[in-house]
Amino acid sequence: MAQVLIVDDSATVRNEVSSFLAANDLSVEVAVDGKDGLDKLQKDSQIKLVISDVNMPNMDGLTMAEKVRSDLGNHGVNIIMLTTESDPRMKSRGKAAGVKGWIVKPFKGDNVVGSIKKLVS
């Protein structure tokens, strides 16, 4: 069972983030888009944190976050966006969906690993 779910359509980003987190003693699952992320969240109740891109095919990260709260009724999982998006309207939409943080790519794990571990514990 995973503690962290990485949702990104870029295999490079998924591999980079998941490898870094695994090296820091976190169990990680990956998903290729928001739809895949929702499916994995439904199957694994141990996921404590979702780190998601915003812009993805099939289902974007903000829609996924909204569906986690509404369709799945999951208000316990923490969600962070890892994206190149910095539009205040998107951040506002994310906040309304319960997104806890907004990390701008590229991923600098050393800067956020402490916060990530707190959100998982």
C-alpha distances in whole Angstrom, upper triangle without the diagonal:
4,7,9,10,14,16,19,22,23,21,23,21,18,18,20,18,14,16,18,15,13,17,16,13,11,7,8,8,12,14,18,19,19,19,16,14,15,14,11,11,12,10,6,8,6,7,11,12,14,16,18,22,24,26,25,26,25,24,24,22,24,24,20,20,23,22,18,21,23,22,18,20,17,19,16,14,16,18,20,22,22,25,29,30,32,34,34,34,31,30,31,30,26,27,28,25,23,22,22,23,25,25,27,27,27,24,25,22,24,26,22,20,21,21,17,16,18,16,13,14
4,6,7,10,13,16,19,20,18,20,18,14,15,17,14,11,13,15,11,10,14,14,11,8,5,5,6,9,12,16,17,17,18,15,13,14,14,10,10,12,11,7,9,6,5,8,9,10,13,15,18,21,23,22,24,23,22,22,19,21,22,18,18,21,20,17,19,22,21,18,19,16,17,15,12,14,14,16,18,19,22,25,27,29,31,31,31,28,26,28,27,23,24,26,22,21,19,19,20,21,21,24,23,23,20,21,18,21,22,19,16,18,17,14,13,15,14,10,13
4,7,10,13,17,20,20,20,20,18,15,16,17,13,11,14,14,10,10,14,12,10,7,5,6,8,11,14,17,18,17,19,16,13,15,15,12,11,14,13,9,9,6,4,5,7,9,11,14,18,20,23,22,24,24,22,21,18,20,21,18,17,20,19,16,18,21,21,18,18,15,16,13,10,11,12,14,16,17,21,24,25,27,29,29,29,26,24,26,25,21,22,24,20,18,17,16,17,19,19,22,22,22,19,19,16,18,19,16,14,15,14,10,10,12,10,7,9
4,7,10,13,16,17,16,17,14,12,13,14,10,9,12,12,9,10,13,12,11,7,6,5,6,8,11,14,15,15,16,14,11,13,14,11,10,14,13,10,11,9,6,6,5,6,7,10,14,17,19,19,21,21,19,18,15,17,19,15,15,18,18,15,17,20,20,17,18,15,15,13,10,9,10,11,13,13,17,20,22,23,25,26,26,23,21,23,22,19,20,22,18,17,15,14,15,16,16,18,18,18,15,17,14,16,17,14,12,14,13,9,10,12,10,7,11
4,6,10,13,14,14,15,13,10,12,13,10,9,12,13,10,12,15,15,14,10,9,6,5,5,7,11,11,11,13,11,8,10,11,8,8,12,12,10,11,10,7,8,6,5,6,8,11,14,16,15,17,17,16,15,12,15,16,13,12,16,15,13,16,19,18,16,17,14,15,14,10,10,9,10,12,12,15,19,20,22,24,25,25,21,20,22,21,17,19,21,17,16,14,15,15,16,15,18,17,18,15,17,15,18,19,16,15,17,15,12,13,15,12,11,14
4,6,10,11,11,12,9,6,9,10,7,7,11,11,10,12,15,15,15,12,11,7,6,5,6,8,9,10,13,11,8,11,13,10,11,15,15,13,15,14,10,11,9,6,5,6,9,12,14,13,15,16,14,13,11,14,15,13,13,17,16,14,17,20,20,18,20,17,18,17,13,12,10,10,10,9,12,16,17,19,22,23,23,19,19,22,20,17,19,21,18,17,14,15,14,14,13,15,14,14,12,15,13,17,17,15,14,17,16,12,14,17,14,13,17
4,7,9,10,12,9,7,11,12,10,10,14,15,14,15,18,18,19,16,14,11,9,6,5,6,6,7,10,8,6,10,11,10,11,14,15,14,16,16,12,14,11,7,6,5,6,9,11,9,12,12,11,10,8,11,12,10,11,14,14,13,16,19,18,17,19,17,18,18,14,13,11,10,9,9,11,14,15,18,20,21,21,17,17,20,18,15,18,19,16,16,14,15,15,14,14,15,14,15,13,17,16,19,20,17,17,20,18,15,18,19,17,16,20
4,5,7,9,7,6,10,11,10,11,14,15,15,17,19,20,21,18,17,13,11,8,7,5,6,8,11,10,9,13,14,13,14,18,18,18,20,20,16,17,14,11,8,6,5,8,8,7,10,12,11,9,8,12,14,12,13,17,17,16,19,21,21,20,22,20,21,21,17,16,13,12,10,9,9,12,14,17,19,21,21,17,18,21,19,16,19,21,18,19,16,17,16,14,13,14,12,13,12,16,16,20,20,18,18,21,20,17,20,22,19,19,23
4,6,9,8,8,11,13,13,13,16,18,18,19,22,23,24,21,20,16,14,10,8,5,6,9,11,10,11,14,15,15,17,19,20,20,23,23,19,21,18,14,12,9,8,10,8,6,7,10,10,10,10,14,15,13,16,18,18,18,22,23,22,22,24,23,24,24,21,20,17,16,13,12,11,13,15,18,20,23,22,19,20,23,21,19,22,23,21,22,19,21,19,17,16,16,14,15,15,18,19,23,23,21,22,25,24,21,24,26,23,23,27
4,5,5,6,9,10,11,12,14,16,17,18,20,21,23,21,20,16,14,11,10,7,9,12,15,13,14,17,18,17,19,22,22,22,25,24,21,22,19,16,13,11,9,12,10,9,11,14,14,13,13,17,18,17,18,21,22,21,24,26,26,25,27,25,27,26,23,21,18,17,14,12,11,13,15,19,21,23,24,20,21,24,23,21,24,26,23,24,21,22,20,18,16,15,12,12,13,16,17,21,21,20,21,24,23,21,23,26,24,23,27
4,6,5,6,8,10,10,12,14,15,16,18,20,21,19,18,14,13,10,10,8,11,14,16,14,14,18,18,17,19,22,22,21,24,23,20,22,19,16,14,13,12,15,14,12,13,16,16,16,16,19,21,19,20,24,23,23,26,28,27,26,29,26,28,27,23,22,20,18,16,14,14,16,18,22,24,27,27,24,24,27,26,23,26,28,26,26,23,24,22,20,18,17,14,14,14,17,17,20,22,21,20,24,24,21,23,26,24,23,27
4,6,5,6,9,10,11,12,14,15,16,18,20,19,18,15,15,12,13,11,14,17,19,17,17,21,21,20,22,25,24,24,26,25,22,23,20,17,14,14,12,16,15,14,16,19,19,18,17,21,22,21,22,25,26,25,28,30,30,28,31,28,29,28,24,23,20,18,16,13,14,15,18,21,24,26,27,24,24,28,27,24,27,29,27,27,23,24,21,19,17,16,12,11,11,14,15,18,19,19,19,23,22,20,22,25,24,23,27
4,5,5,6,8,10,11,12,14,15,17,19,17,17,13,13,10,11,10,12,15,18,16,15,19,20,18,19,23,23,22,24,22,19,20,17,14,11,10,9,13,13,13,15,18,17,16,14,18,20,18,19,23,23,22,25,27,27,26,28,25,26,25,21,19,17,15,13,10,10,12,15,18,21,23,24,21,21,24,23,21,23,26,23,23,20,20,18,16,13,13,9,9,8,11,12,15,16,15,16,19,19,17,19,22,20,20,24
4,6,5,6,8,10,11,12,14,15,17,14,14,10,9,7,8,8,11,13,16,13,12,16,17,15,16,20,19,18,21,19,16,17,15,12,10,10,10,13,14,13,15,17,16,15,14,18,19,17,18,21,21,20,23,26,25,24,26,23,24,23,19,18,16,14,13,11,12,15,17,20,23,25,25,22,22,25,24,21,23,25,23,22,19,20,18,17,15,15,12,12,10,13,13,16,18,16,16,19,19,16,18,21,19,18,22
4,6,5,6,8,10,10,12,14,15,14,13,10,10,9,11,11,14,17,19,16,16,19,20,17,19,22,21,20,22,21,18,19,17,15,13,13,13,17,18,16,18,20,20,19,18,21,23,21,21,25,25,23,27,29,28,27,29,26,27,25,22,21,19,17,16,14,15,17,20,23,26,28,29,25,25,28,27,24,27,29,26,26,22,23,21,19,17,17,14,13,11,14,13,16,18,17,16,20,20,17,19,22,21,19,23
4,6,5,6,9,10,11,13,15,14,14,12,13,11,14,14,16,19,21,19,18,21,22,20,21,24,24,22,24,22,19,20,17,15,12,13,13,17,18,17,20,22,22,20,18,22,24,22,22,26,26,24,27,30,30,28,30,27,27,26,22,20,18,16,15,12,14,16,19,21,25,27,28,25,24,27,27,24,26,28,26,25,22,21,19,18,15,15,12,10,8,10,9,13,15,14,13,17,18,15,17,20,20,19,22
4,6,5,6,9,10,11,13,11,12,9,11,10,12,13,15,17,19,17,15,19,20,17,18,22,21,19,21,19,16,16,13,12,9,11,12,15,17,17,20,21,20,18,16,19,21,19,19,23,23,21,24,27,27,25,27,24,24,22,18,17,15,13,13,10,12,15,18,20,23,25,26,22,21,25,24,21,23,25,23,22,18,18,16,15,12,13,11,10,7,9,8,11,13,11,11,14,14,12,14,17,16,15,18
4,5,5,6,8,10,11,9,9,6,8,8,11,13,15,17,19,16,14,18,18,15,16,20,19,17,19,16,14,15,12,12,10,12,14,17,19,18,20,22,21,19,17,20,22,19,20,23,23,21,24,27,26,24,26,23,23,21,18,17,15,14,15,13,15,18,21,23,26,27,28,25,24,27,26,22,24,27,24,23,20,19,18,18,15,17,15,14,11,12,10,13,15,14,12,15,16,12,14,17,16,14,17
4,6,5,6,9,10,10,10,9,11,11,14,16,18,20,22,20,18,22,22,19,20,23,22,20,22,19,17,18,16,15,14,15,17,20,22,21,23,25,24,23,21,24,26,23,23,27,27,25,28,31,30,28,30,26,27,25,21,20,19,18,18,15,18,20,23,25,28,30,31,28,27,30,29,26,28,30,28,26,23,22,21,20,18,18,16,15,12,13,10,13,16,14,12,16,17,14,15,19,18,17,19
4,6,5,6,9,9,11,10,13,13,16,18,20,21,24,21,19,23,24,20,21,25,24,21,22,20,17,17,15,15,13,15,17,20,22,22,25,26,25,23,21,24,26,24,23,27,27,25,27,31,31,28,30,26,26,24,21,19,18,16,17,14,17,19,22,24,27,28,30,27,25,29,28,25,26,29,27,25,22,20,19,18,15,17,15,13,10,10,7,9,12,11,9,13,14,12,12,16,16,15,18
4,5,5,7,5,8,7,10,12,15,17,19,20,22,20,18,21,21,18,18,22,21,18,19,16,14,14,12,12,11,14,16,20,22,22,25,26,24,23,20,22,25,22,21,25,25,22,25,28,28,26,27,23,23,21,17,16,15,14,16,14,17,20,22,24,27,28,29,26,24,27,27,23,24,27,25,23,20,18,17,17,15,17,16,15,11,11,8,10,12,10,8,11,12,9,9,13,13,11,14
4,5,5,5,6,7,10,12,16,18,20,22,23,20,18,21,22,18,19,22,20,17,19,16,14,15,14,14,14,17,19,23,24,24,26,27,26,25,22,25,27,24,23,27,27,24,27,30,29,27,28,24,25,22,19,18,18,17,19,17,20,23,26,27,30,31,33,29,28,31,30,26,27,30,27,25,23,21,20,21,19,21,19,18,15,15,11,13,16,14,11,14,15,12,12,15,15,13,15
4,6,7,9,10,14,15,19,21,23,25,27,24,22,25,25,22,22,26,24,21,22,19,18,18,17,17,16,19,21,25,27,26,29,30,29,28,25,28,30,27,26,30,30,27,30,33,33,30,31,28,28,25,22,21,21,20,21,19,22,24,27,29,32,33,34,31,29,32,32,28,29,32,30,28,25,23,22,22,20,21,20,18,15,14,11,12,15,14,11,13,16,13,13,16,17,15,17
4,6,9,11,14,16,20,22,24,25,27,25,22,25,25,22,22,25,24,21,21,18,16,16,15,16,15,19,21,24,27,27,29,31,29,27,24,27,29,26,25,29,29,26,28,32,32,29,30,26,26,23,20,18,19,18,20,18,21,24,26,28,31,31,33,30,28,31,31,27,27,30,28,26,23,21,20,21,18,20,19,18,15,13,10,10,13,12,8,10,12,10,9,13,14,12,14
4,7,9,13,16,19,22,24,25,27,24,21,24,24,20,20,23,22,18,19,15,15,14,14,16,16,20,22,26,28,28,30,31,29,28,25,27,29,26,25,29,29,25,27,31,31,28,28,25,25,21,19,18,19,19,21,20,24,26,29,30,33,33,35,31,29,32,32,28,28,31,28,26,24,22,21,22,21,23,22,21,18,17,13,14,16,14,11,12,14,11,9,13,14,11,12
4,6,10,13,16,19,21,21,23,20,18,20,21,17,17,20,18,15,16,12,11,11,11,13,13,16,19,23,25,25,27,28,26,25,22,24,26,23,22,25,25,22,24,27,27,24,25,21,21,18,15,15,16,16,18,18,21,24,26,28,30,31,32,28,27,29,28,25,25,28,25,23,20,19,19,20,19,21,20,20,16,16,13,14,16,13,10,12,13,10,8,12,12,9,10
4,7,10,14,17,19,20,21,18,16,18,18,14,14,17,15,12,13,10,9,11,11,12,13,16,19,22,25,23,25,26,24,24,21,23,25,21,21,24,24,20,23,26,25,22,23,20,21,18,15,15,16,17,19,18,22,25,27,29,31,32,32,29,27,30,29,25,26,28,25,23,21,20,20,21,20,23,22,21,18,18,15,17,19,16,13,15,16,12,11,14,13,10,12
4,7,10,14,15,16,18,15,12,15,15,12,12,15,14,11,13,11,9,10,10,10,10,13,16,19,21,20,22,22,21,20,18,21,22,18,18,22,21,18,21,24,23,20,22,19,20,18,14,14,14,15,16,16,19,22,24,26,28,29,30,26,25,27,26,23,24,26,23,21,19,19,19,19,18,20,19,19,16,17,14,17,19,16,14,16,16,12,12,15,14,11,14
4,7,11,13,13,14,11,9,12,12,8,10,13,11,10,12,11,9,11,10,10,10,12,15,18,19,17,19,19,18,18,16,19,20,16,17,20,19,16,20,22,21,18,21,18,19,18,14,15,14,15,16,16,18,22,23,26,28,29,29,25,25,27,25,22,24,25,22,21,19,19,19,20,19,21,20,20,17,19,17,20,21,18,17,19,19,15,15,18,16,14,17
4,7,9,11,12,9,8,11,11,8,11,14,13,12,15,14,11,13,12,10,10,10,12,15,16,14,15,16,15,15,13,17,18,14,16,19,18,16,20,22,21,19,21,18,20,19,15,16,14,14,14,14,16,19,21,24,26,27,27,23,23,26,24,21,23,24,21,21,18,19,19,19,18,19,17,18,16,18,17,20,21,19,17,20,20,16,17,20,18,16,19
4,6,8,8,5,5,9,9,7,10,12,12,12,15,15,13,15,13,10,10,9,11,13,14,11,12,12,11,12,11,15,15,12,14,17,15,14,18,20,18,17,20,18,20,19,16,16,14,14,14,14,15,18,19,23,24,26,25,21,22,24,22,19,22,23,20,20,18,19,19,19,18,19,18,18,17,20,19,23,23,21,20,23,22,18,20,22,19,18,22
4,7,8,6,7,11,11,11,13,15,16,16,19,19,16,18,16,13,12,10,10,12,11,8,9,10,10,11,11,14,14,12,15,17,16,16,20,21,20,19,22,20,22,22,19,19,16,16,14,14,14,17,18,22,23,25,24,21,22,24,22,19,23,24,20,21,19,21,20,19,19,19,17,18,17,21,20,24,24,22,22,25,24,20,23,25,22,21,25
4,6,5,6,9,10,11,12,14,16,16,19,19,16,18,16,12,11,9,8,9,9,6,7,7,6,7,8,11,11,9,12,14,13,14,17,18,17,17,19,18,20,21,17,17,14,15,13,13,13,16,16,20,20,22,21,18,19,21,18,17,20,21,17,19,17,19,19,18,18,18,17,18,18,21,21,25,25,22,23,26,24,21,23,25,22,21,25
4,5,5,6,9,10,10,12,14,15,17,18,15,16,14,11,11,8,9,9,9,7,8,7,5,5,6,8,7,5,8,11,9,10,13,14,13,13,16,15,17,18,15,15,12,13,12,13,14,17,16,19,20,21,19,16,17,19,16,14,17,17,14,16,14,17,17,17,17,18,18,20,19,22,22,26,25,22,23,25,23,20,23,24,20,20,24
4,5,5,6,9,10,11,13,15,17,18,16,18,16,13,14,12,12,12,13,10,9,7,6,8,9,11,9,7,11,12,10,11,14,14,12,12,16,15,18,19,16,17,15,17,16,17,17,20,20,23,23,24,22,19,20,22,18,17,20,20,16,18,17,20,21,20,21,22,22,23,22,26,25,29,29,26,26,28,26,23,25,26,23,22,26
4,5,5,6,9,10,11,12,15,16,14,17,15,12,13,11,13,14,14,11,11,9,9,11,11,14,12,9,12,15,12,12,16,17,14,14,17,16,19,19,16,17,15,17,16,17,18,21,21,24,25,26,25,21,22,24,21,19,22,22,18,19,18,21,21,21,21,22,21,23,21,25,24,27,28,25,24,27,25,22,24,25,22,21,24
4,5,5,6,9,10,11,13,14,11,13,12,9,10,9,11,12,13,11,12,11,9,10,9,12,11,7,10,12,11,9,13,15,13,12,15,13,15,16,12,13,12,13,13,14,16,19,19,22,23,24,23,19,20,21,19,16,19,19,16,16,15,17,18,18,18,20,19,21,19,22,21,25,25,22,21,23,21,18,20,21,18,17,21
4,5,5,6,9,10,12,14,11,13,13,10,12,11,13,14,15,13,14,12,10,11,10,12,10,7,9,10,8,7,11,12,10,8,12,11,13,14,12,14,12,15,15,17,18,22,21,24,24,25,23,20,20,21,18,16,19,18,14,15,15,18,19,19,21,22,22,24,22,25,24,27,27,24,24,25,23,20,22,23,19,18,21
4,5,5,6,9,11,14,12,15,15,13,15,14,16,17,18,15,15,13,12,14,13,15,14,10,13,14,11,10,14,14,12,10,14,13,16,16,14,16,15,18,18,20,21,24,24,27,28,28,27,23,24,25,22,20,22,22,18,19,19,21,22,23,24,25,25,26,25,27,26,29,29,26,26,27,26,22,23,25,21,20,23
4,5,5,6,9,11,9,12,12,11,13,13,16,17,19,16,17,15,14,15,14,16,15,12,13,15,13,11,15,16,14,12,15,13,16,15,13,15,14,16,17,18,20,24,24,27,28,29,28,24,24,26,23,20,22,23,19,19,18,20,21,22,22,24,23,25,22,25,23,26,27,24,23,25,23,19,20,22,19,17,20
4,5,5,7,9,7,10,10,9,12,13,16,17,19,17,18,16,14,15,13,15,14,10,11,13,11,8,11,13,12,9,11,9,12,12,9,12,12,15,16,18,20,24,24,26,27,27,26,23,22,23,21,18,20,20,16,16,16,17,19,20,21,23,23,25,23,25,23,26,26,23,22,23,21,18,19,20,16,15,17
4,6,7,10,10,12,13,13,16,16,19,20,21,20,20,17,16,17,16,17,16,12,13,14,11,9,12,13,10,7,10,9,13,13,12,15,15,18,19,21,24,27,27,29,29,30,28,25,25,26,23,20,22,21,18,18,18,20,22,23,25,27,27,28,26,29,27,30,30,26,25,27,24,21,22,23,19,18,20
4,7,9,10,13,14,14,17,18,20,22,23,21,21,19,18,20,18,20,19,15,16,18,15,13,16,17,14,11,14,12,16,15,14,16,17,20,21,23,25,29,29,31,32,32,31,28,28,29,26,23,25,25,21,21,21,22,24,25,26,28,28,29,27,29,27,30,30,27,25,27,25,22,22,23,20,18,20
4,5,6,10,12,12,15,16,20,22,24,22,23,21,19,20,18,20,19,16,16,18,16,13,16,17,16,12,14,12,15,13,11,14,15,18,20,21,24,28,28,30,31,32,31,27,27,28,26,23,24,24,21,20,19,20,22,24,24,27,27,28,25,27,24,27,27,24,22,23,22,19,19,20,17,14,16
4,6,8,11,12,16,17,21,23,25,24,25,23,21,22,19,20,20,16,16,18,16,12,14,16,15,11,12,10,12,10,9,13,14,18,20,22,25,29,29,30,31,31,30,27,26,27,25,22,23,23,19,18,18,19,21,23,24,27,28,29,26,27,25,27,27,24,22,23,21,18,18,18,15,13,14
4,6,9,11,15,17,21,23,25,24,26,25,22,23,20,21,21,18,17,19,18,14,16,19,18,14,15,12,13,11,9,12,14,17,19,21,24,28,28,30,31,31,31,28,26,28,26,23,23,24,20,19,18,18,20,22,23,26,26,27,24,25,22,24,25,21,19,20,18,15,14,15,13,10,11
4,6,8,11,13,17,19,22,21,23,22,19,19,16,18,18,15,14,17,16,12,14,17,17,13,14,11,12,10,7,9,11,13,16,17,20,24,25,26,28,28,28,24,23,24,23,19,20,21,18,16,15,15,17,19,19,22,23,23,20,22,19,21,22,18,17,17,16,13,13,14,11,8,11
4,7,10,13,17,19,22,22,24,23,21,20,16,17,19,15,13,16,16,12,14,17,17,14,14,10,10,7,5,6,9,11,14,16,20,23,24,25,26,26,26,23,21,22,21,18,18,19,16,14,13,12,14,17,18,21,22,23,19,20,18,20,20,16,15,15,13,10,10,10,7,5,8
4,7,10,13,16,19,19,21,21,18,17,14,15,16,13,11,15,15,12,13,17,18,15,15,12,11,9,6,5,6,8,11,12,16,20,20,21,23,23,23,20,18,20,19,15,15,17,14,12,10,10,11,13,14,17,18,19,16,17,15,17,17,13,12,13,11,8,9,10,7,6,10
4,6,10,12,15,15,18,18,15,13,10,12,13,10,9,13,13,10,13,16,16,14,15,12,12,11,7,6,5,6,8,10,13,17,17,19,20,21,21,17,16,18,17,13,14,16,13,12,9,10,11,12,12,15,16,17,14,17,15,18,17,14,14,15,13,10,12,13,10,10,13
4,7,10,13,13,16,17,15,13,9,11,14,11,10,14,15,13,15,18,19,17,18,15,15,14,11,9,6,5,6,6,10,13,14,16,18,19,19,16,15,17,16,13,14,17,14,13,10,10,9,9,9,12,12,13,11,13,12,15,15,12,12,14,12,9,12,14,11,11,15
4,6,9,10,13,14,11,9,6,9,11,9,9,13,13,12,15,17,18,17,18,16,16,16,13,11,7,6,5,6,8,11,12,14,16,17,17,14,13,16,14,11,14,16,13,13,10,12,10,10,10,11,11,13,12,15,14,18,17,14,15,18,16,13,16,17,14,15,19
4,6,7,11,13,11,8,6,9,11,10,11,14,15,15,17,19,20,19,21,19,19,20,16,14,11,9,6,5,5,8,9,12,14,16,16,12,12,16,14,12,15,17,15,15,12,14,12,10,10,10,9,11,11,15,15,19,18,16,17,20,18,16,19,20,18,18,22
4,6,10,12,9,5,4,6,9,9,10,12,14,14,16,18,19,19,20,19,19,20,17,15,12,10,7,7,6,8,7,10,11,13,13,9,10,13,11,10,13,15,13,14,11,14,12,10,11,11,11,14,14,17,18,22,20,18,20,23,20,18,22,23,20,21,24
4,7,10,8,5,7,9,10,11,13,14,16,17,19,20,20,21,23,22,22,24,20,19,15,14,10,10,8,9,8,12,12,15,14,11,13,16,14,13,16,18,16,18,15,18,16,14,14,13,12,15,16,19,21,24,23,21,23,26,23,22,25,26,23,24,28
4,7,6,5,7,10,10,10,13,15,15,16,19,20,19,20,22,21,23,24,20,20,16,15,12,12,10,12,12,16,16,19,18,14,16,19,16,15,19,20,17,19,17,20,18,16,16,16,15,16,17,21,22,25,25,23,24,27,25,22,26,27,24,24,28
4,6,6,10,12,11,12,15,16,16,17,20,21,20,21,23,23,24,26,23,22,19,18,16,16,14,15,15,19,19,22,20,17,19,21,19,18,22,22,19,22,20,23,22,20,20,19,18,20,21,24,25,29,28,26,28,30,28,26,29,30,27,27,31
4,7,10,12,10,10,14,15,14,16,18,18,17,18,21,21,23,24,22,22,19,19,17,18,17,18,18,21,21,23,21,18,20,22,19,18,22,22,19,21,20,23,23,21,22,22,21,23,23,27,27,31,30,28,29,32,29,27,29,31,27,27,31
4,7,8,7,7,10,11,10,12,15,15,14,15,18,18,19,21,19,19,16,16,14,15,15,17,16,19,19,20,18,15,17,18,15,14,18,18,15,17,16,20,19,18,19,20,19,21,21,25,25,29,28,26,27,29,26,24,27,28,24,24,28
4,6,6,6,9,10,11,12,15,15,15,16,18,18,19,20,18,17,13,13,11,12,11,13,12,15,15,17,15,12,14,15,12,12,15,15,13,15,14,17,16,15,16,16,16,18,19,22,23,26,25,23,24,27,24,22,25,26,22,23,27
4,5,5,6,9,10,10,13,14,15,15,17,15,16,17,14,13,10,10,8,9,10,12,11,14,14,15,14,11,12,14,11,9,13,13,11,12,10,13,13,12,13,14,15,17,16,20,20,23,22,20,21,23,20,18,21,22,18,19,23
4,5,5,6,9,10,11,12,13,14,15,15,15,17,14,13,10,10,8,11,11,14,11,13,13,13,11,8,9,10,7,6,10,10,8,10,9,12,12,11,14,15,16,19,19,22,22,25,23,21,22,24,21,19,22,22,19,20,24
4,5,5,6,9,10,10,11,12,14,14,15,17,15,15,12,13,12,14,14,17,15,17,16,16,14,11,13,13,9,9,12,11,9,12,11,15,16,15,17,19,20,22,22,25,25,28,27,24,25,27,24,22,25,25,21,22,25
4,5,5,6,9,10,10,10,12,12,13,15,12,13,10,12,11,14,14,17,16,18,18,18,17,13,14,15,12,10,13,13,9,11,11,14,15,15,17,18,19,21,20,24,23,26,25,22,23,25,22,20,22,23,19,19,23
4,5,5,7,9,10,10,11,10,10,12,10,10,7,9,9,13,14,17,16,17,17,17,15,12,12,13,10,8,10,10,6,8,7,11,12,13,15,17,19,21,20,22,22,25,24,20,21,23,19,17,20,20,16,17,20
4,5,5,6,8,9,10,10,10,13,12,12,10,13,13,16,17,20,17,18,18,17,15,12,13,12,9,8,10,8,5,8,9,13,15,15,18,20,22,24,23,26,26,28,27,24,25,26,22,21,23,23,19,20,23
4,5,5,5,6,8,9,11,13,12,13,12,15,15,18,19,22,20,22,21,21,18,16,16,16,13,12,14,12,9,11,12,15,17,18,21,23,24,26,25,28,27,30,29,26,26,27,24,22,24,24,20,20,23
4,6,6,5,6,6,8,10,9,10,10,13,14,17,19,22,21,22,22,22,20,17,17,17,14,12,13,12,9,10,11,14,16,17,19,22,23,25,23,26,25,28,27,23,23,24,21,19,21,21,17,17,20
4,6,6,5,5,6,9,9,11,10,14,15,19,20,23,22,22,22,21,19,17,16,16,13,12,12,10,7,8,10,13,16,18,20,23,25,27,25,28,26,29,28,24,25,25,22,20,22,21,17,18,20
4,6,5,8,9,12,13,14,14,17,18,21,23,26,23,24,23,23,20,18,18,17,14,14,14,12,9,11,13,16,19,21,24,26,27,30,28,31,30,33,31,28,28,29,26,24,26,25,21,21,24
4,6,8,11,14,14,16,15,19,19,22,24,27,25,26,26,25,23,20,21,20,17,16,17,15,12,14,16,19,21,23,25,27,28,31,29,32,31,34,33,29,29,30,27,25,27,26,22,22,25
4,5,9,11,11,14,14,17,19,22,23,27,25,27,27,26,24,22,22,21,18,17,18,16,13,13,15,18,20,22,24,27,28,30,28,30,29,32,31,27,27,28,25,23,24,23,20,19,21
4,6,9,10,13,14,17,19,23,25,28,26,27,27,26,24,22,21,20,18,16,17,15,12,12,14,17,20,22,25,27,29,31,29,31,29,32,31,27,27,27,24,22,23,22,19,19,21
4,6,6,10,11,15,17,20,22,26,25,26,26,25,23,21,20,20,17,15,15,14,11,10,12,14,17,20,22,25,26,28,26,28,26,29,28,24,24,24,21,19,20,19,15,15,17
4,6,8,10,14,16,20,22,25,24,24,24,23,22,20,18,18,16,14,13,12,10,8,10,12,15,18,21,24,26,28,25,27,25,27,26,22,22,22,19,17,18,17,13,14,16
4,6,9,13,16,19,22,26,25,25,26,25,24,22,20,20,18,16,15,15,12,10,11,11,15,18,20,24,25,27,24,25,23,25,24,20,20,19,17,15,15,14,11,11,12
4,6,10,13,16,19,23,22,23,24,23,23,20,18,19,17,14,14,15,12,9,10,10,13,15,17,21,22,23,21,22,20,22,21,18,17,17,15,12,13,13,9,9,11
4,7,10,13,16,20,19,20,21,20,20,18,15,16,15,12,12,13,11,8,7,6,9,12,14,17,19,20,18,19,17,19,18,14,15,15,11,10,11,10,7,8,11
4,7,10,13,16,16,16,18,17,17,14,12,14,13,9,10,12,9,7,5,6,7,9,11,14,16,18,16,17,16,19,17,14,15,15,12,10,13,13,9,11,14
4,7,10,13,13,14,15,15,16,13,11,13,13,9,10,13,11,9,6,6,5,6,7,11,12,14,12,14,13,16,14,11,13,14,11,9,13,13,10,12,15
4,6,9,9,11,13,13,14,10,9,12,12,8,10,13,11,11,7,8,6,5,6,8,10,12,11,13,14,17,15,12,14,16,13,12,16,16,13,15,19
4,7,9,10,13,15,16,13,12,15,15,12,14,17,15,15,11,11,9,6,5,6,6,8,7,10,11,14,13,11,13,16,14,12,16,17,15,16,20
4,5,8,11,13,14,11,11,14,14,12,15,17,16,16,13,14,11,8,6,5,5,8,9,12,14,17,15,14,17,19,17,16,20,21,19,20,24
4,6,9,12,14,11,12,15,16,14,17,19,19,19,16,17,13,10,8,5,5,8,10,13,16,18,17,16,19,22,20,19,23,24,22,24,27
4,6,9,10,8,9,12,12,11,14,16,16,17,14,15,13,9,9,7,9,11,13,16,18,21,19,18,21,23,21,20,24,24,22,24,28
4,6,9,7,7,11,12,11,13,16,16,17,14,15,12,9,9,8,10,13,15,17,19,21,19,18,21,23,20,20,24,24,22,25,28
4,5,5,6,9,10,11,13,14,16,17,15,16,14,11,13,11,14,17,18,20,23,25,22,21,24,26,23,23,27,27,24,27,30
4,5,5,6,9,10,10,12,14,15,13,15,13,11,13,13,16,19,20,22,24,25,22,21,25,25,22,23,26,26,23,26,29
4,5,5,6,9,10,11,12,14,13,15,14,13,15,15,18,21,22,24,26,28,25,24,27,28,24,24,28,27,24,27,30
4,5,5,6,9,10,11,12,11,13,12,10,13,13,15,18,19,22,23,25,23,21,24,25,22,22,25,25,22,24,27
4,5,5,6,9,10,11,9,10,9,8,11,11,15,17,18,20,21,23,20,18,21,22,19,19,22,22,19,22,25
4,5,5,6,9,10,9,11,11,11,14,15,18,21,21,23,24,26,23,21,24,25,21,21,25,23,21,23,26
4,5,5,6,9,9,12,12,12,15,16,19,22,22,24,25,27,25,22,25,25,22,22,25,24,21,23,26
4,5,5,6,5,8,9,9,12,14,16,19,19,21,21,24,22,19,21,22,18,18,21,20,17,19,22
4,5,5,5,7,8,9,13,15,18,21,20,22,22,24,22,19,21,21,18,18,21,19,16,19,21
4,5,7,10,12,13,17,19,22,24,24,26,26,28,25,22,24,25,21,21,23,22,19,21,23
4,6,9,11,13,16,18,21,23,22,24,24,27,24,21,23,23,20,19,22,20,17,19,21
4,6,9,11,15,18,20,23,21,23,22,24,22,19,20,20,17,16,18,17,13,16,18
4,6,8,11,14,16,19,17,19,19,21,19,16,17,18,14,13,16,15,12,14,17
4,7,10,14,16,18,16,17,17,19,16,13,15,15,11,11,14,12,9,12,15
4,7,10,13,15,13,14,14,16,13,11,13,13,10,10,14,13,11,14,16
4,7,10,12,11,13,14,16,13,11,14,15,12,12,16,16,14,16,19
4,6,9,8,9,10,13,10,9,12,14,11,11,15,16,14,16,20
4,6,7,9,12,14,12,11,14,17,15,15,18,19,18,20,23
3,5,8,11,13,12,12,15,18,16,16,19,21,19,21,24
4,6,9,12,11,12,14,17,17,16,19,21,20,21,25
4,6,9,9,9,11,14,14,12,16,18,17,18,21
4,6,6,7,9,12,12,12,15,17,17,18,21
4,5,5,6,9,10,9,11,14,14,15,17
4,6,6,8,10,10,12,14,15,16,18
4,6,8,9,10,12,13,14,16,18
4,6,5,6,9,10,11,13,15
4,5,5,6,9,10,11,12
4,5,5,6,9,10,11
4,5,5,6,9,10
4,5,5,6,9
4,5,5,6
4,5,5
4,6
4
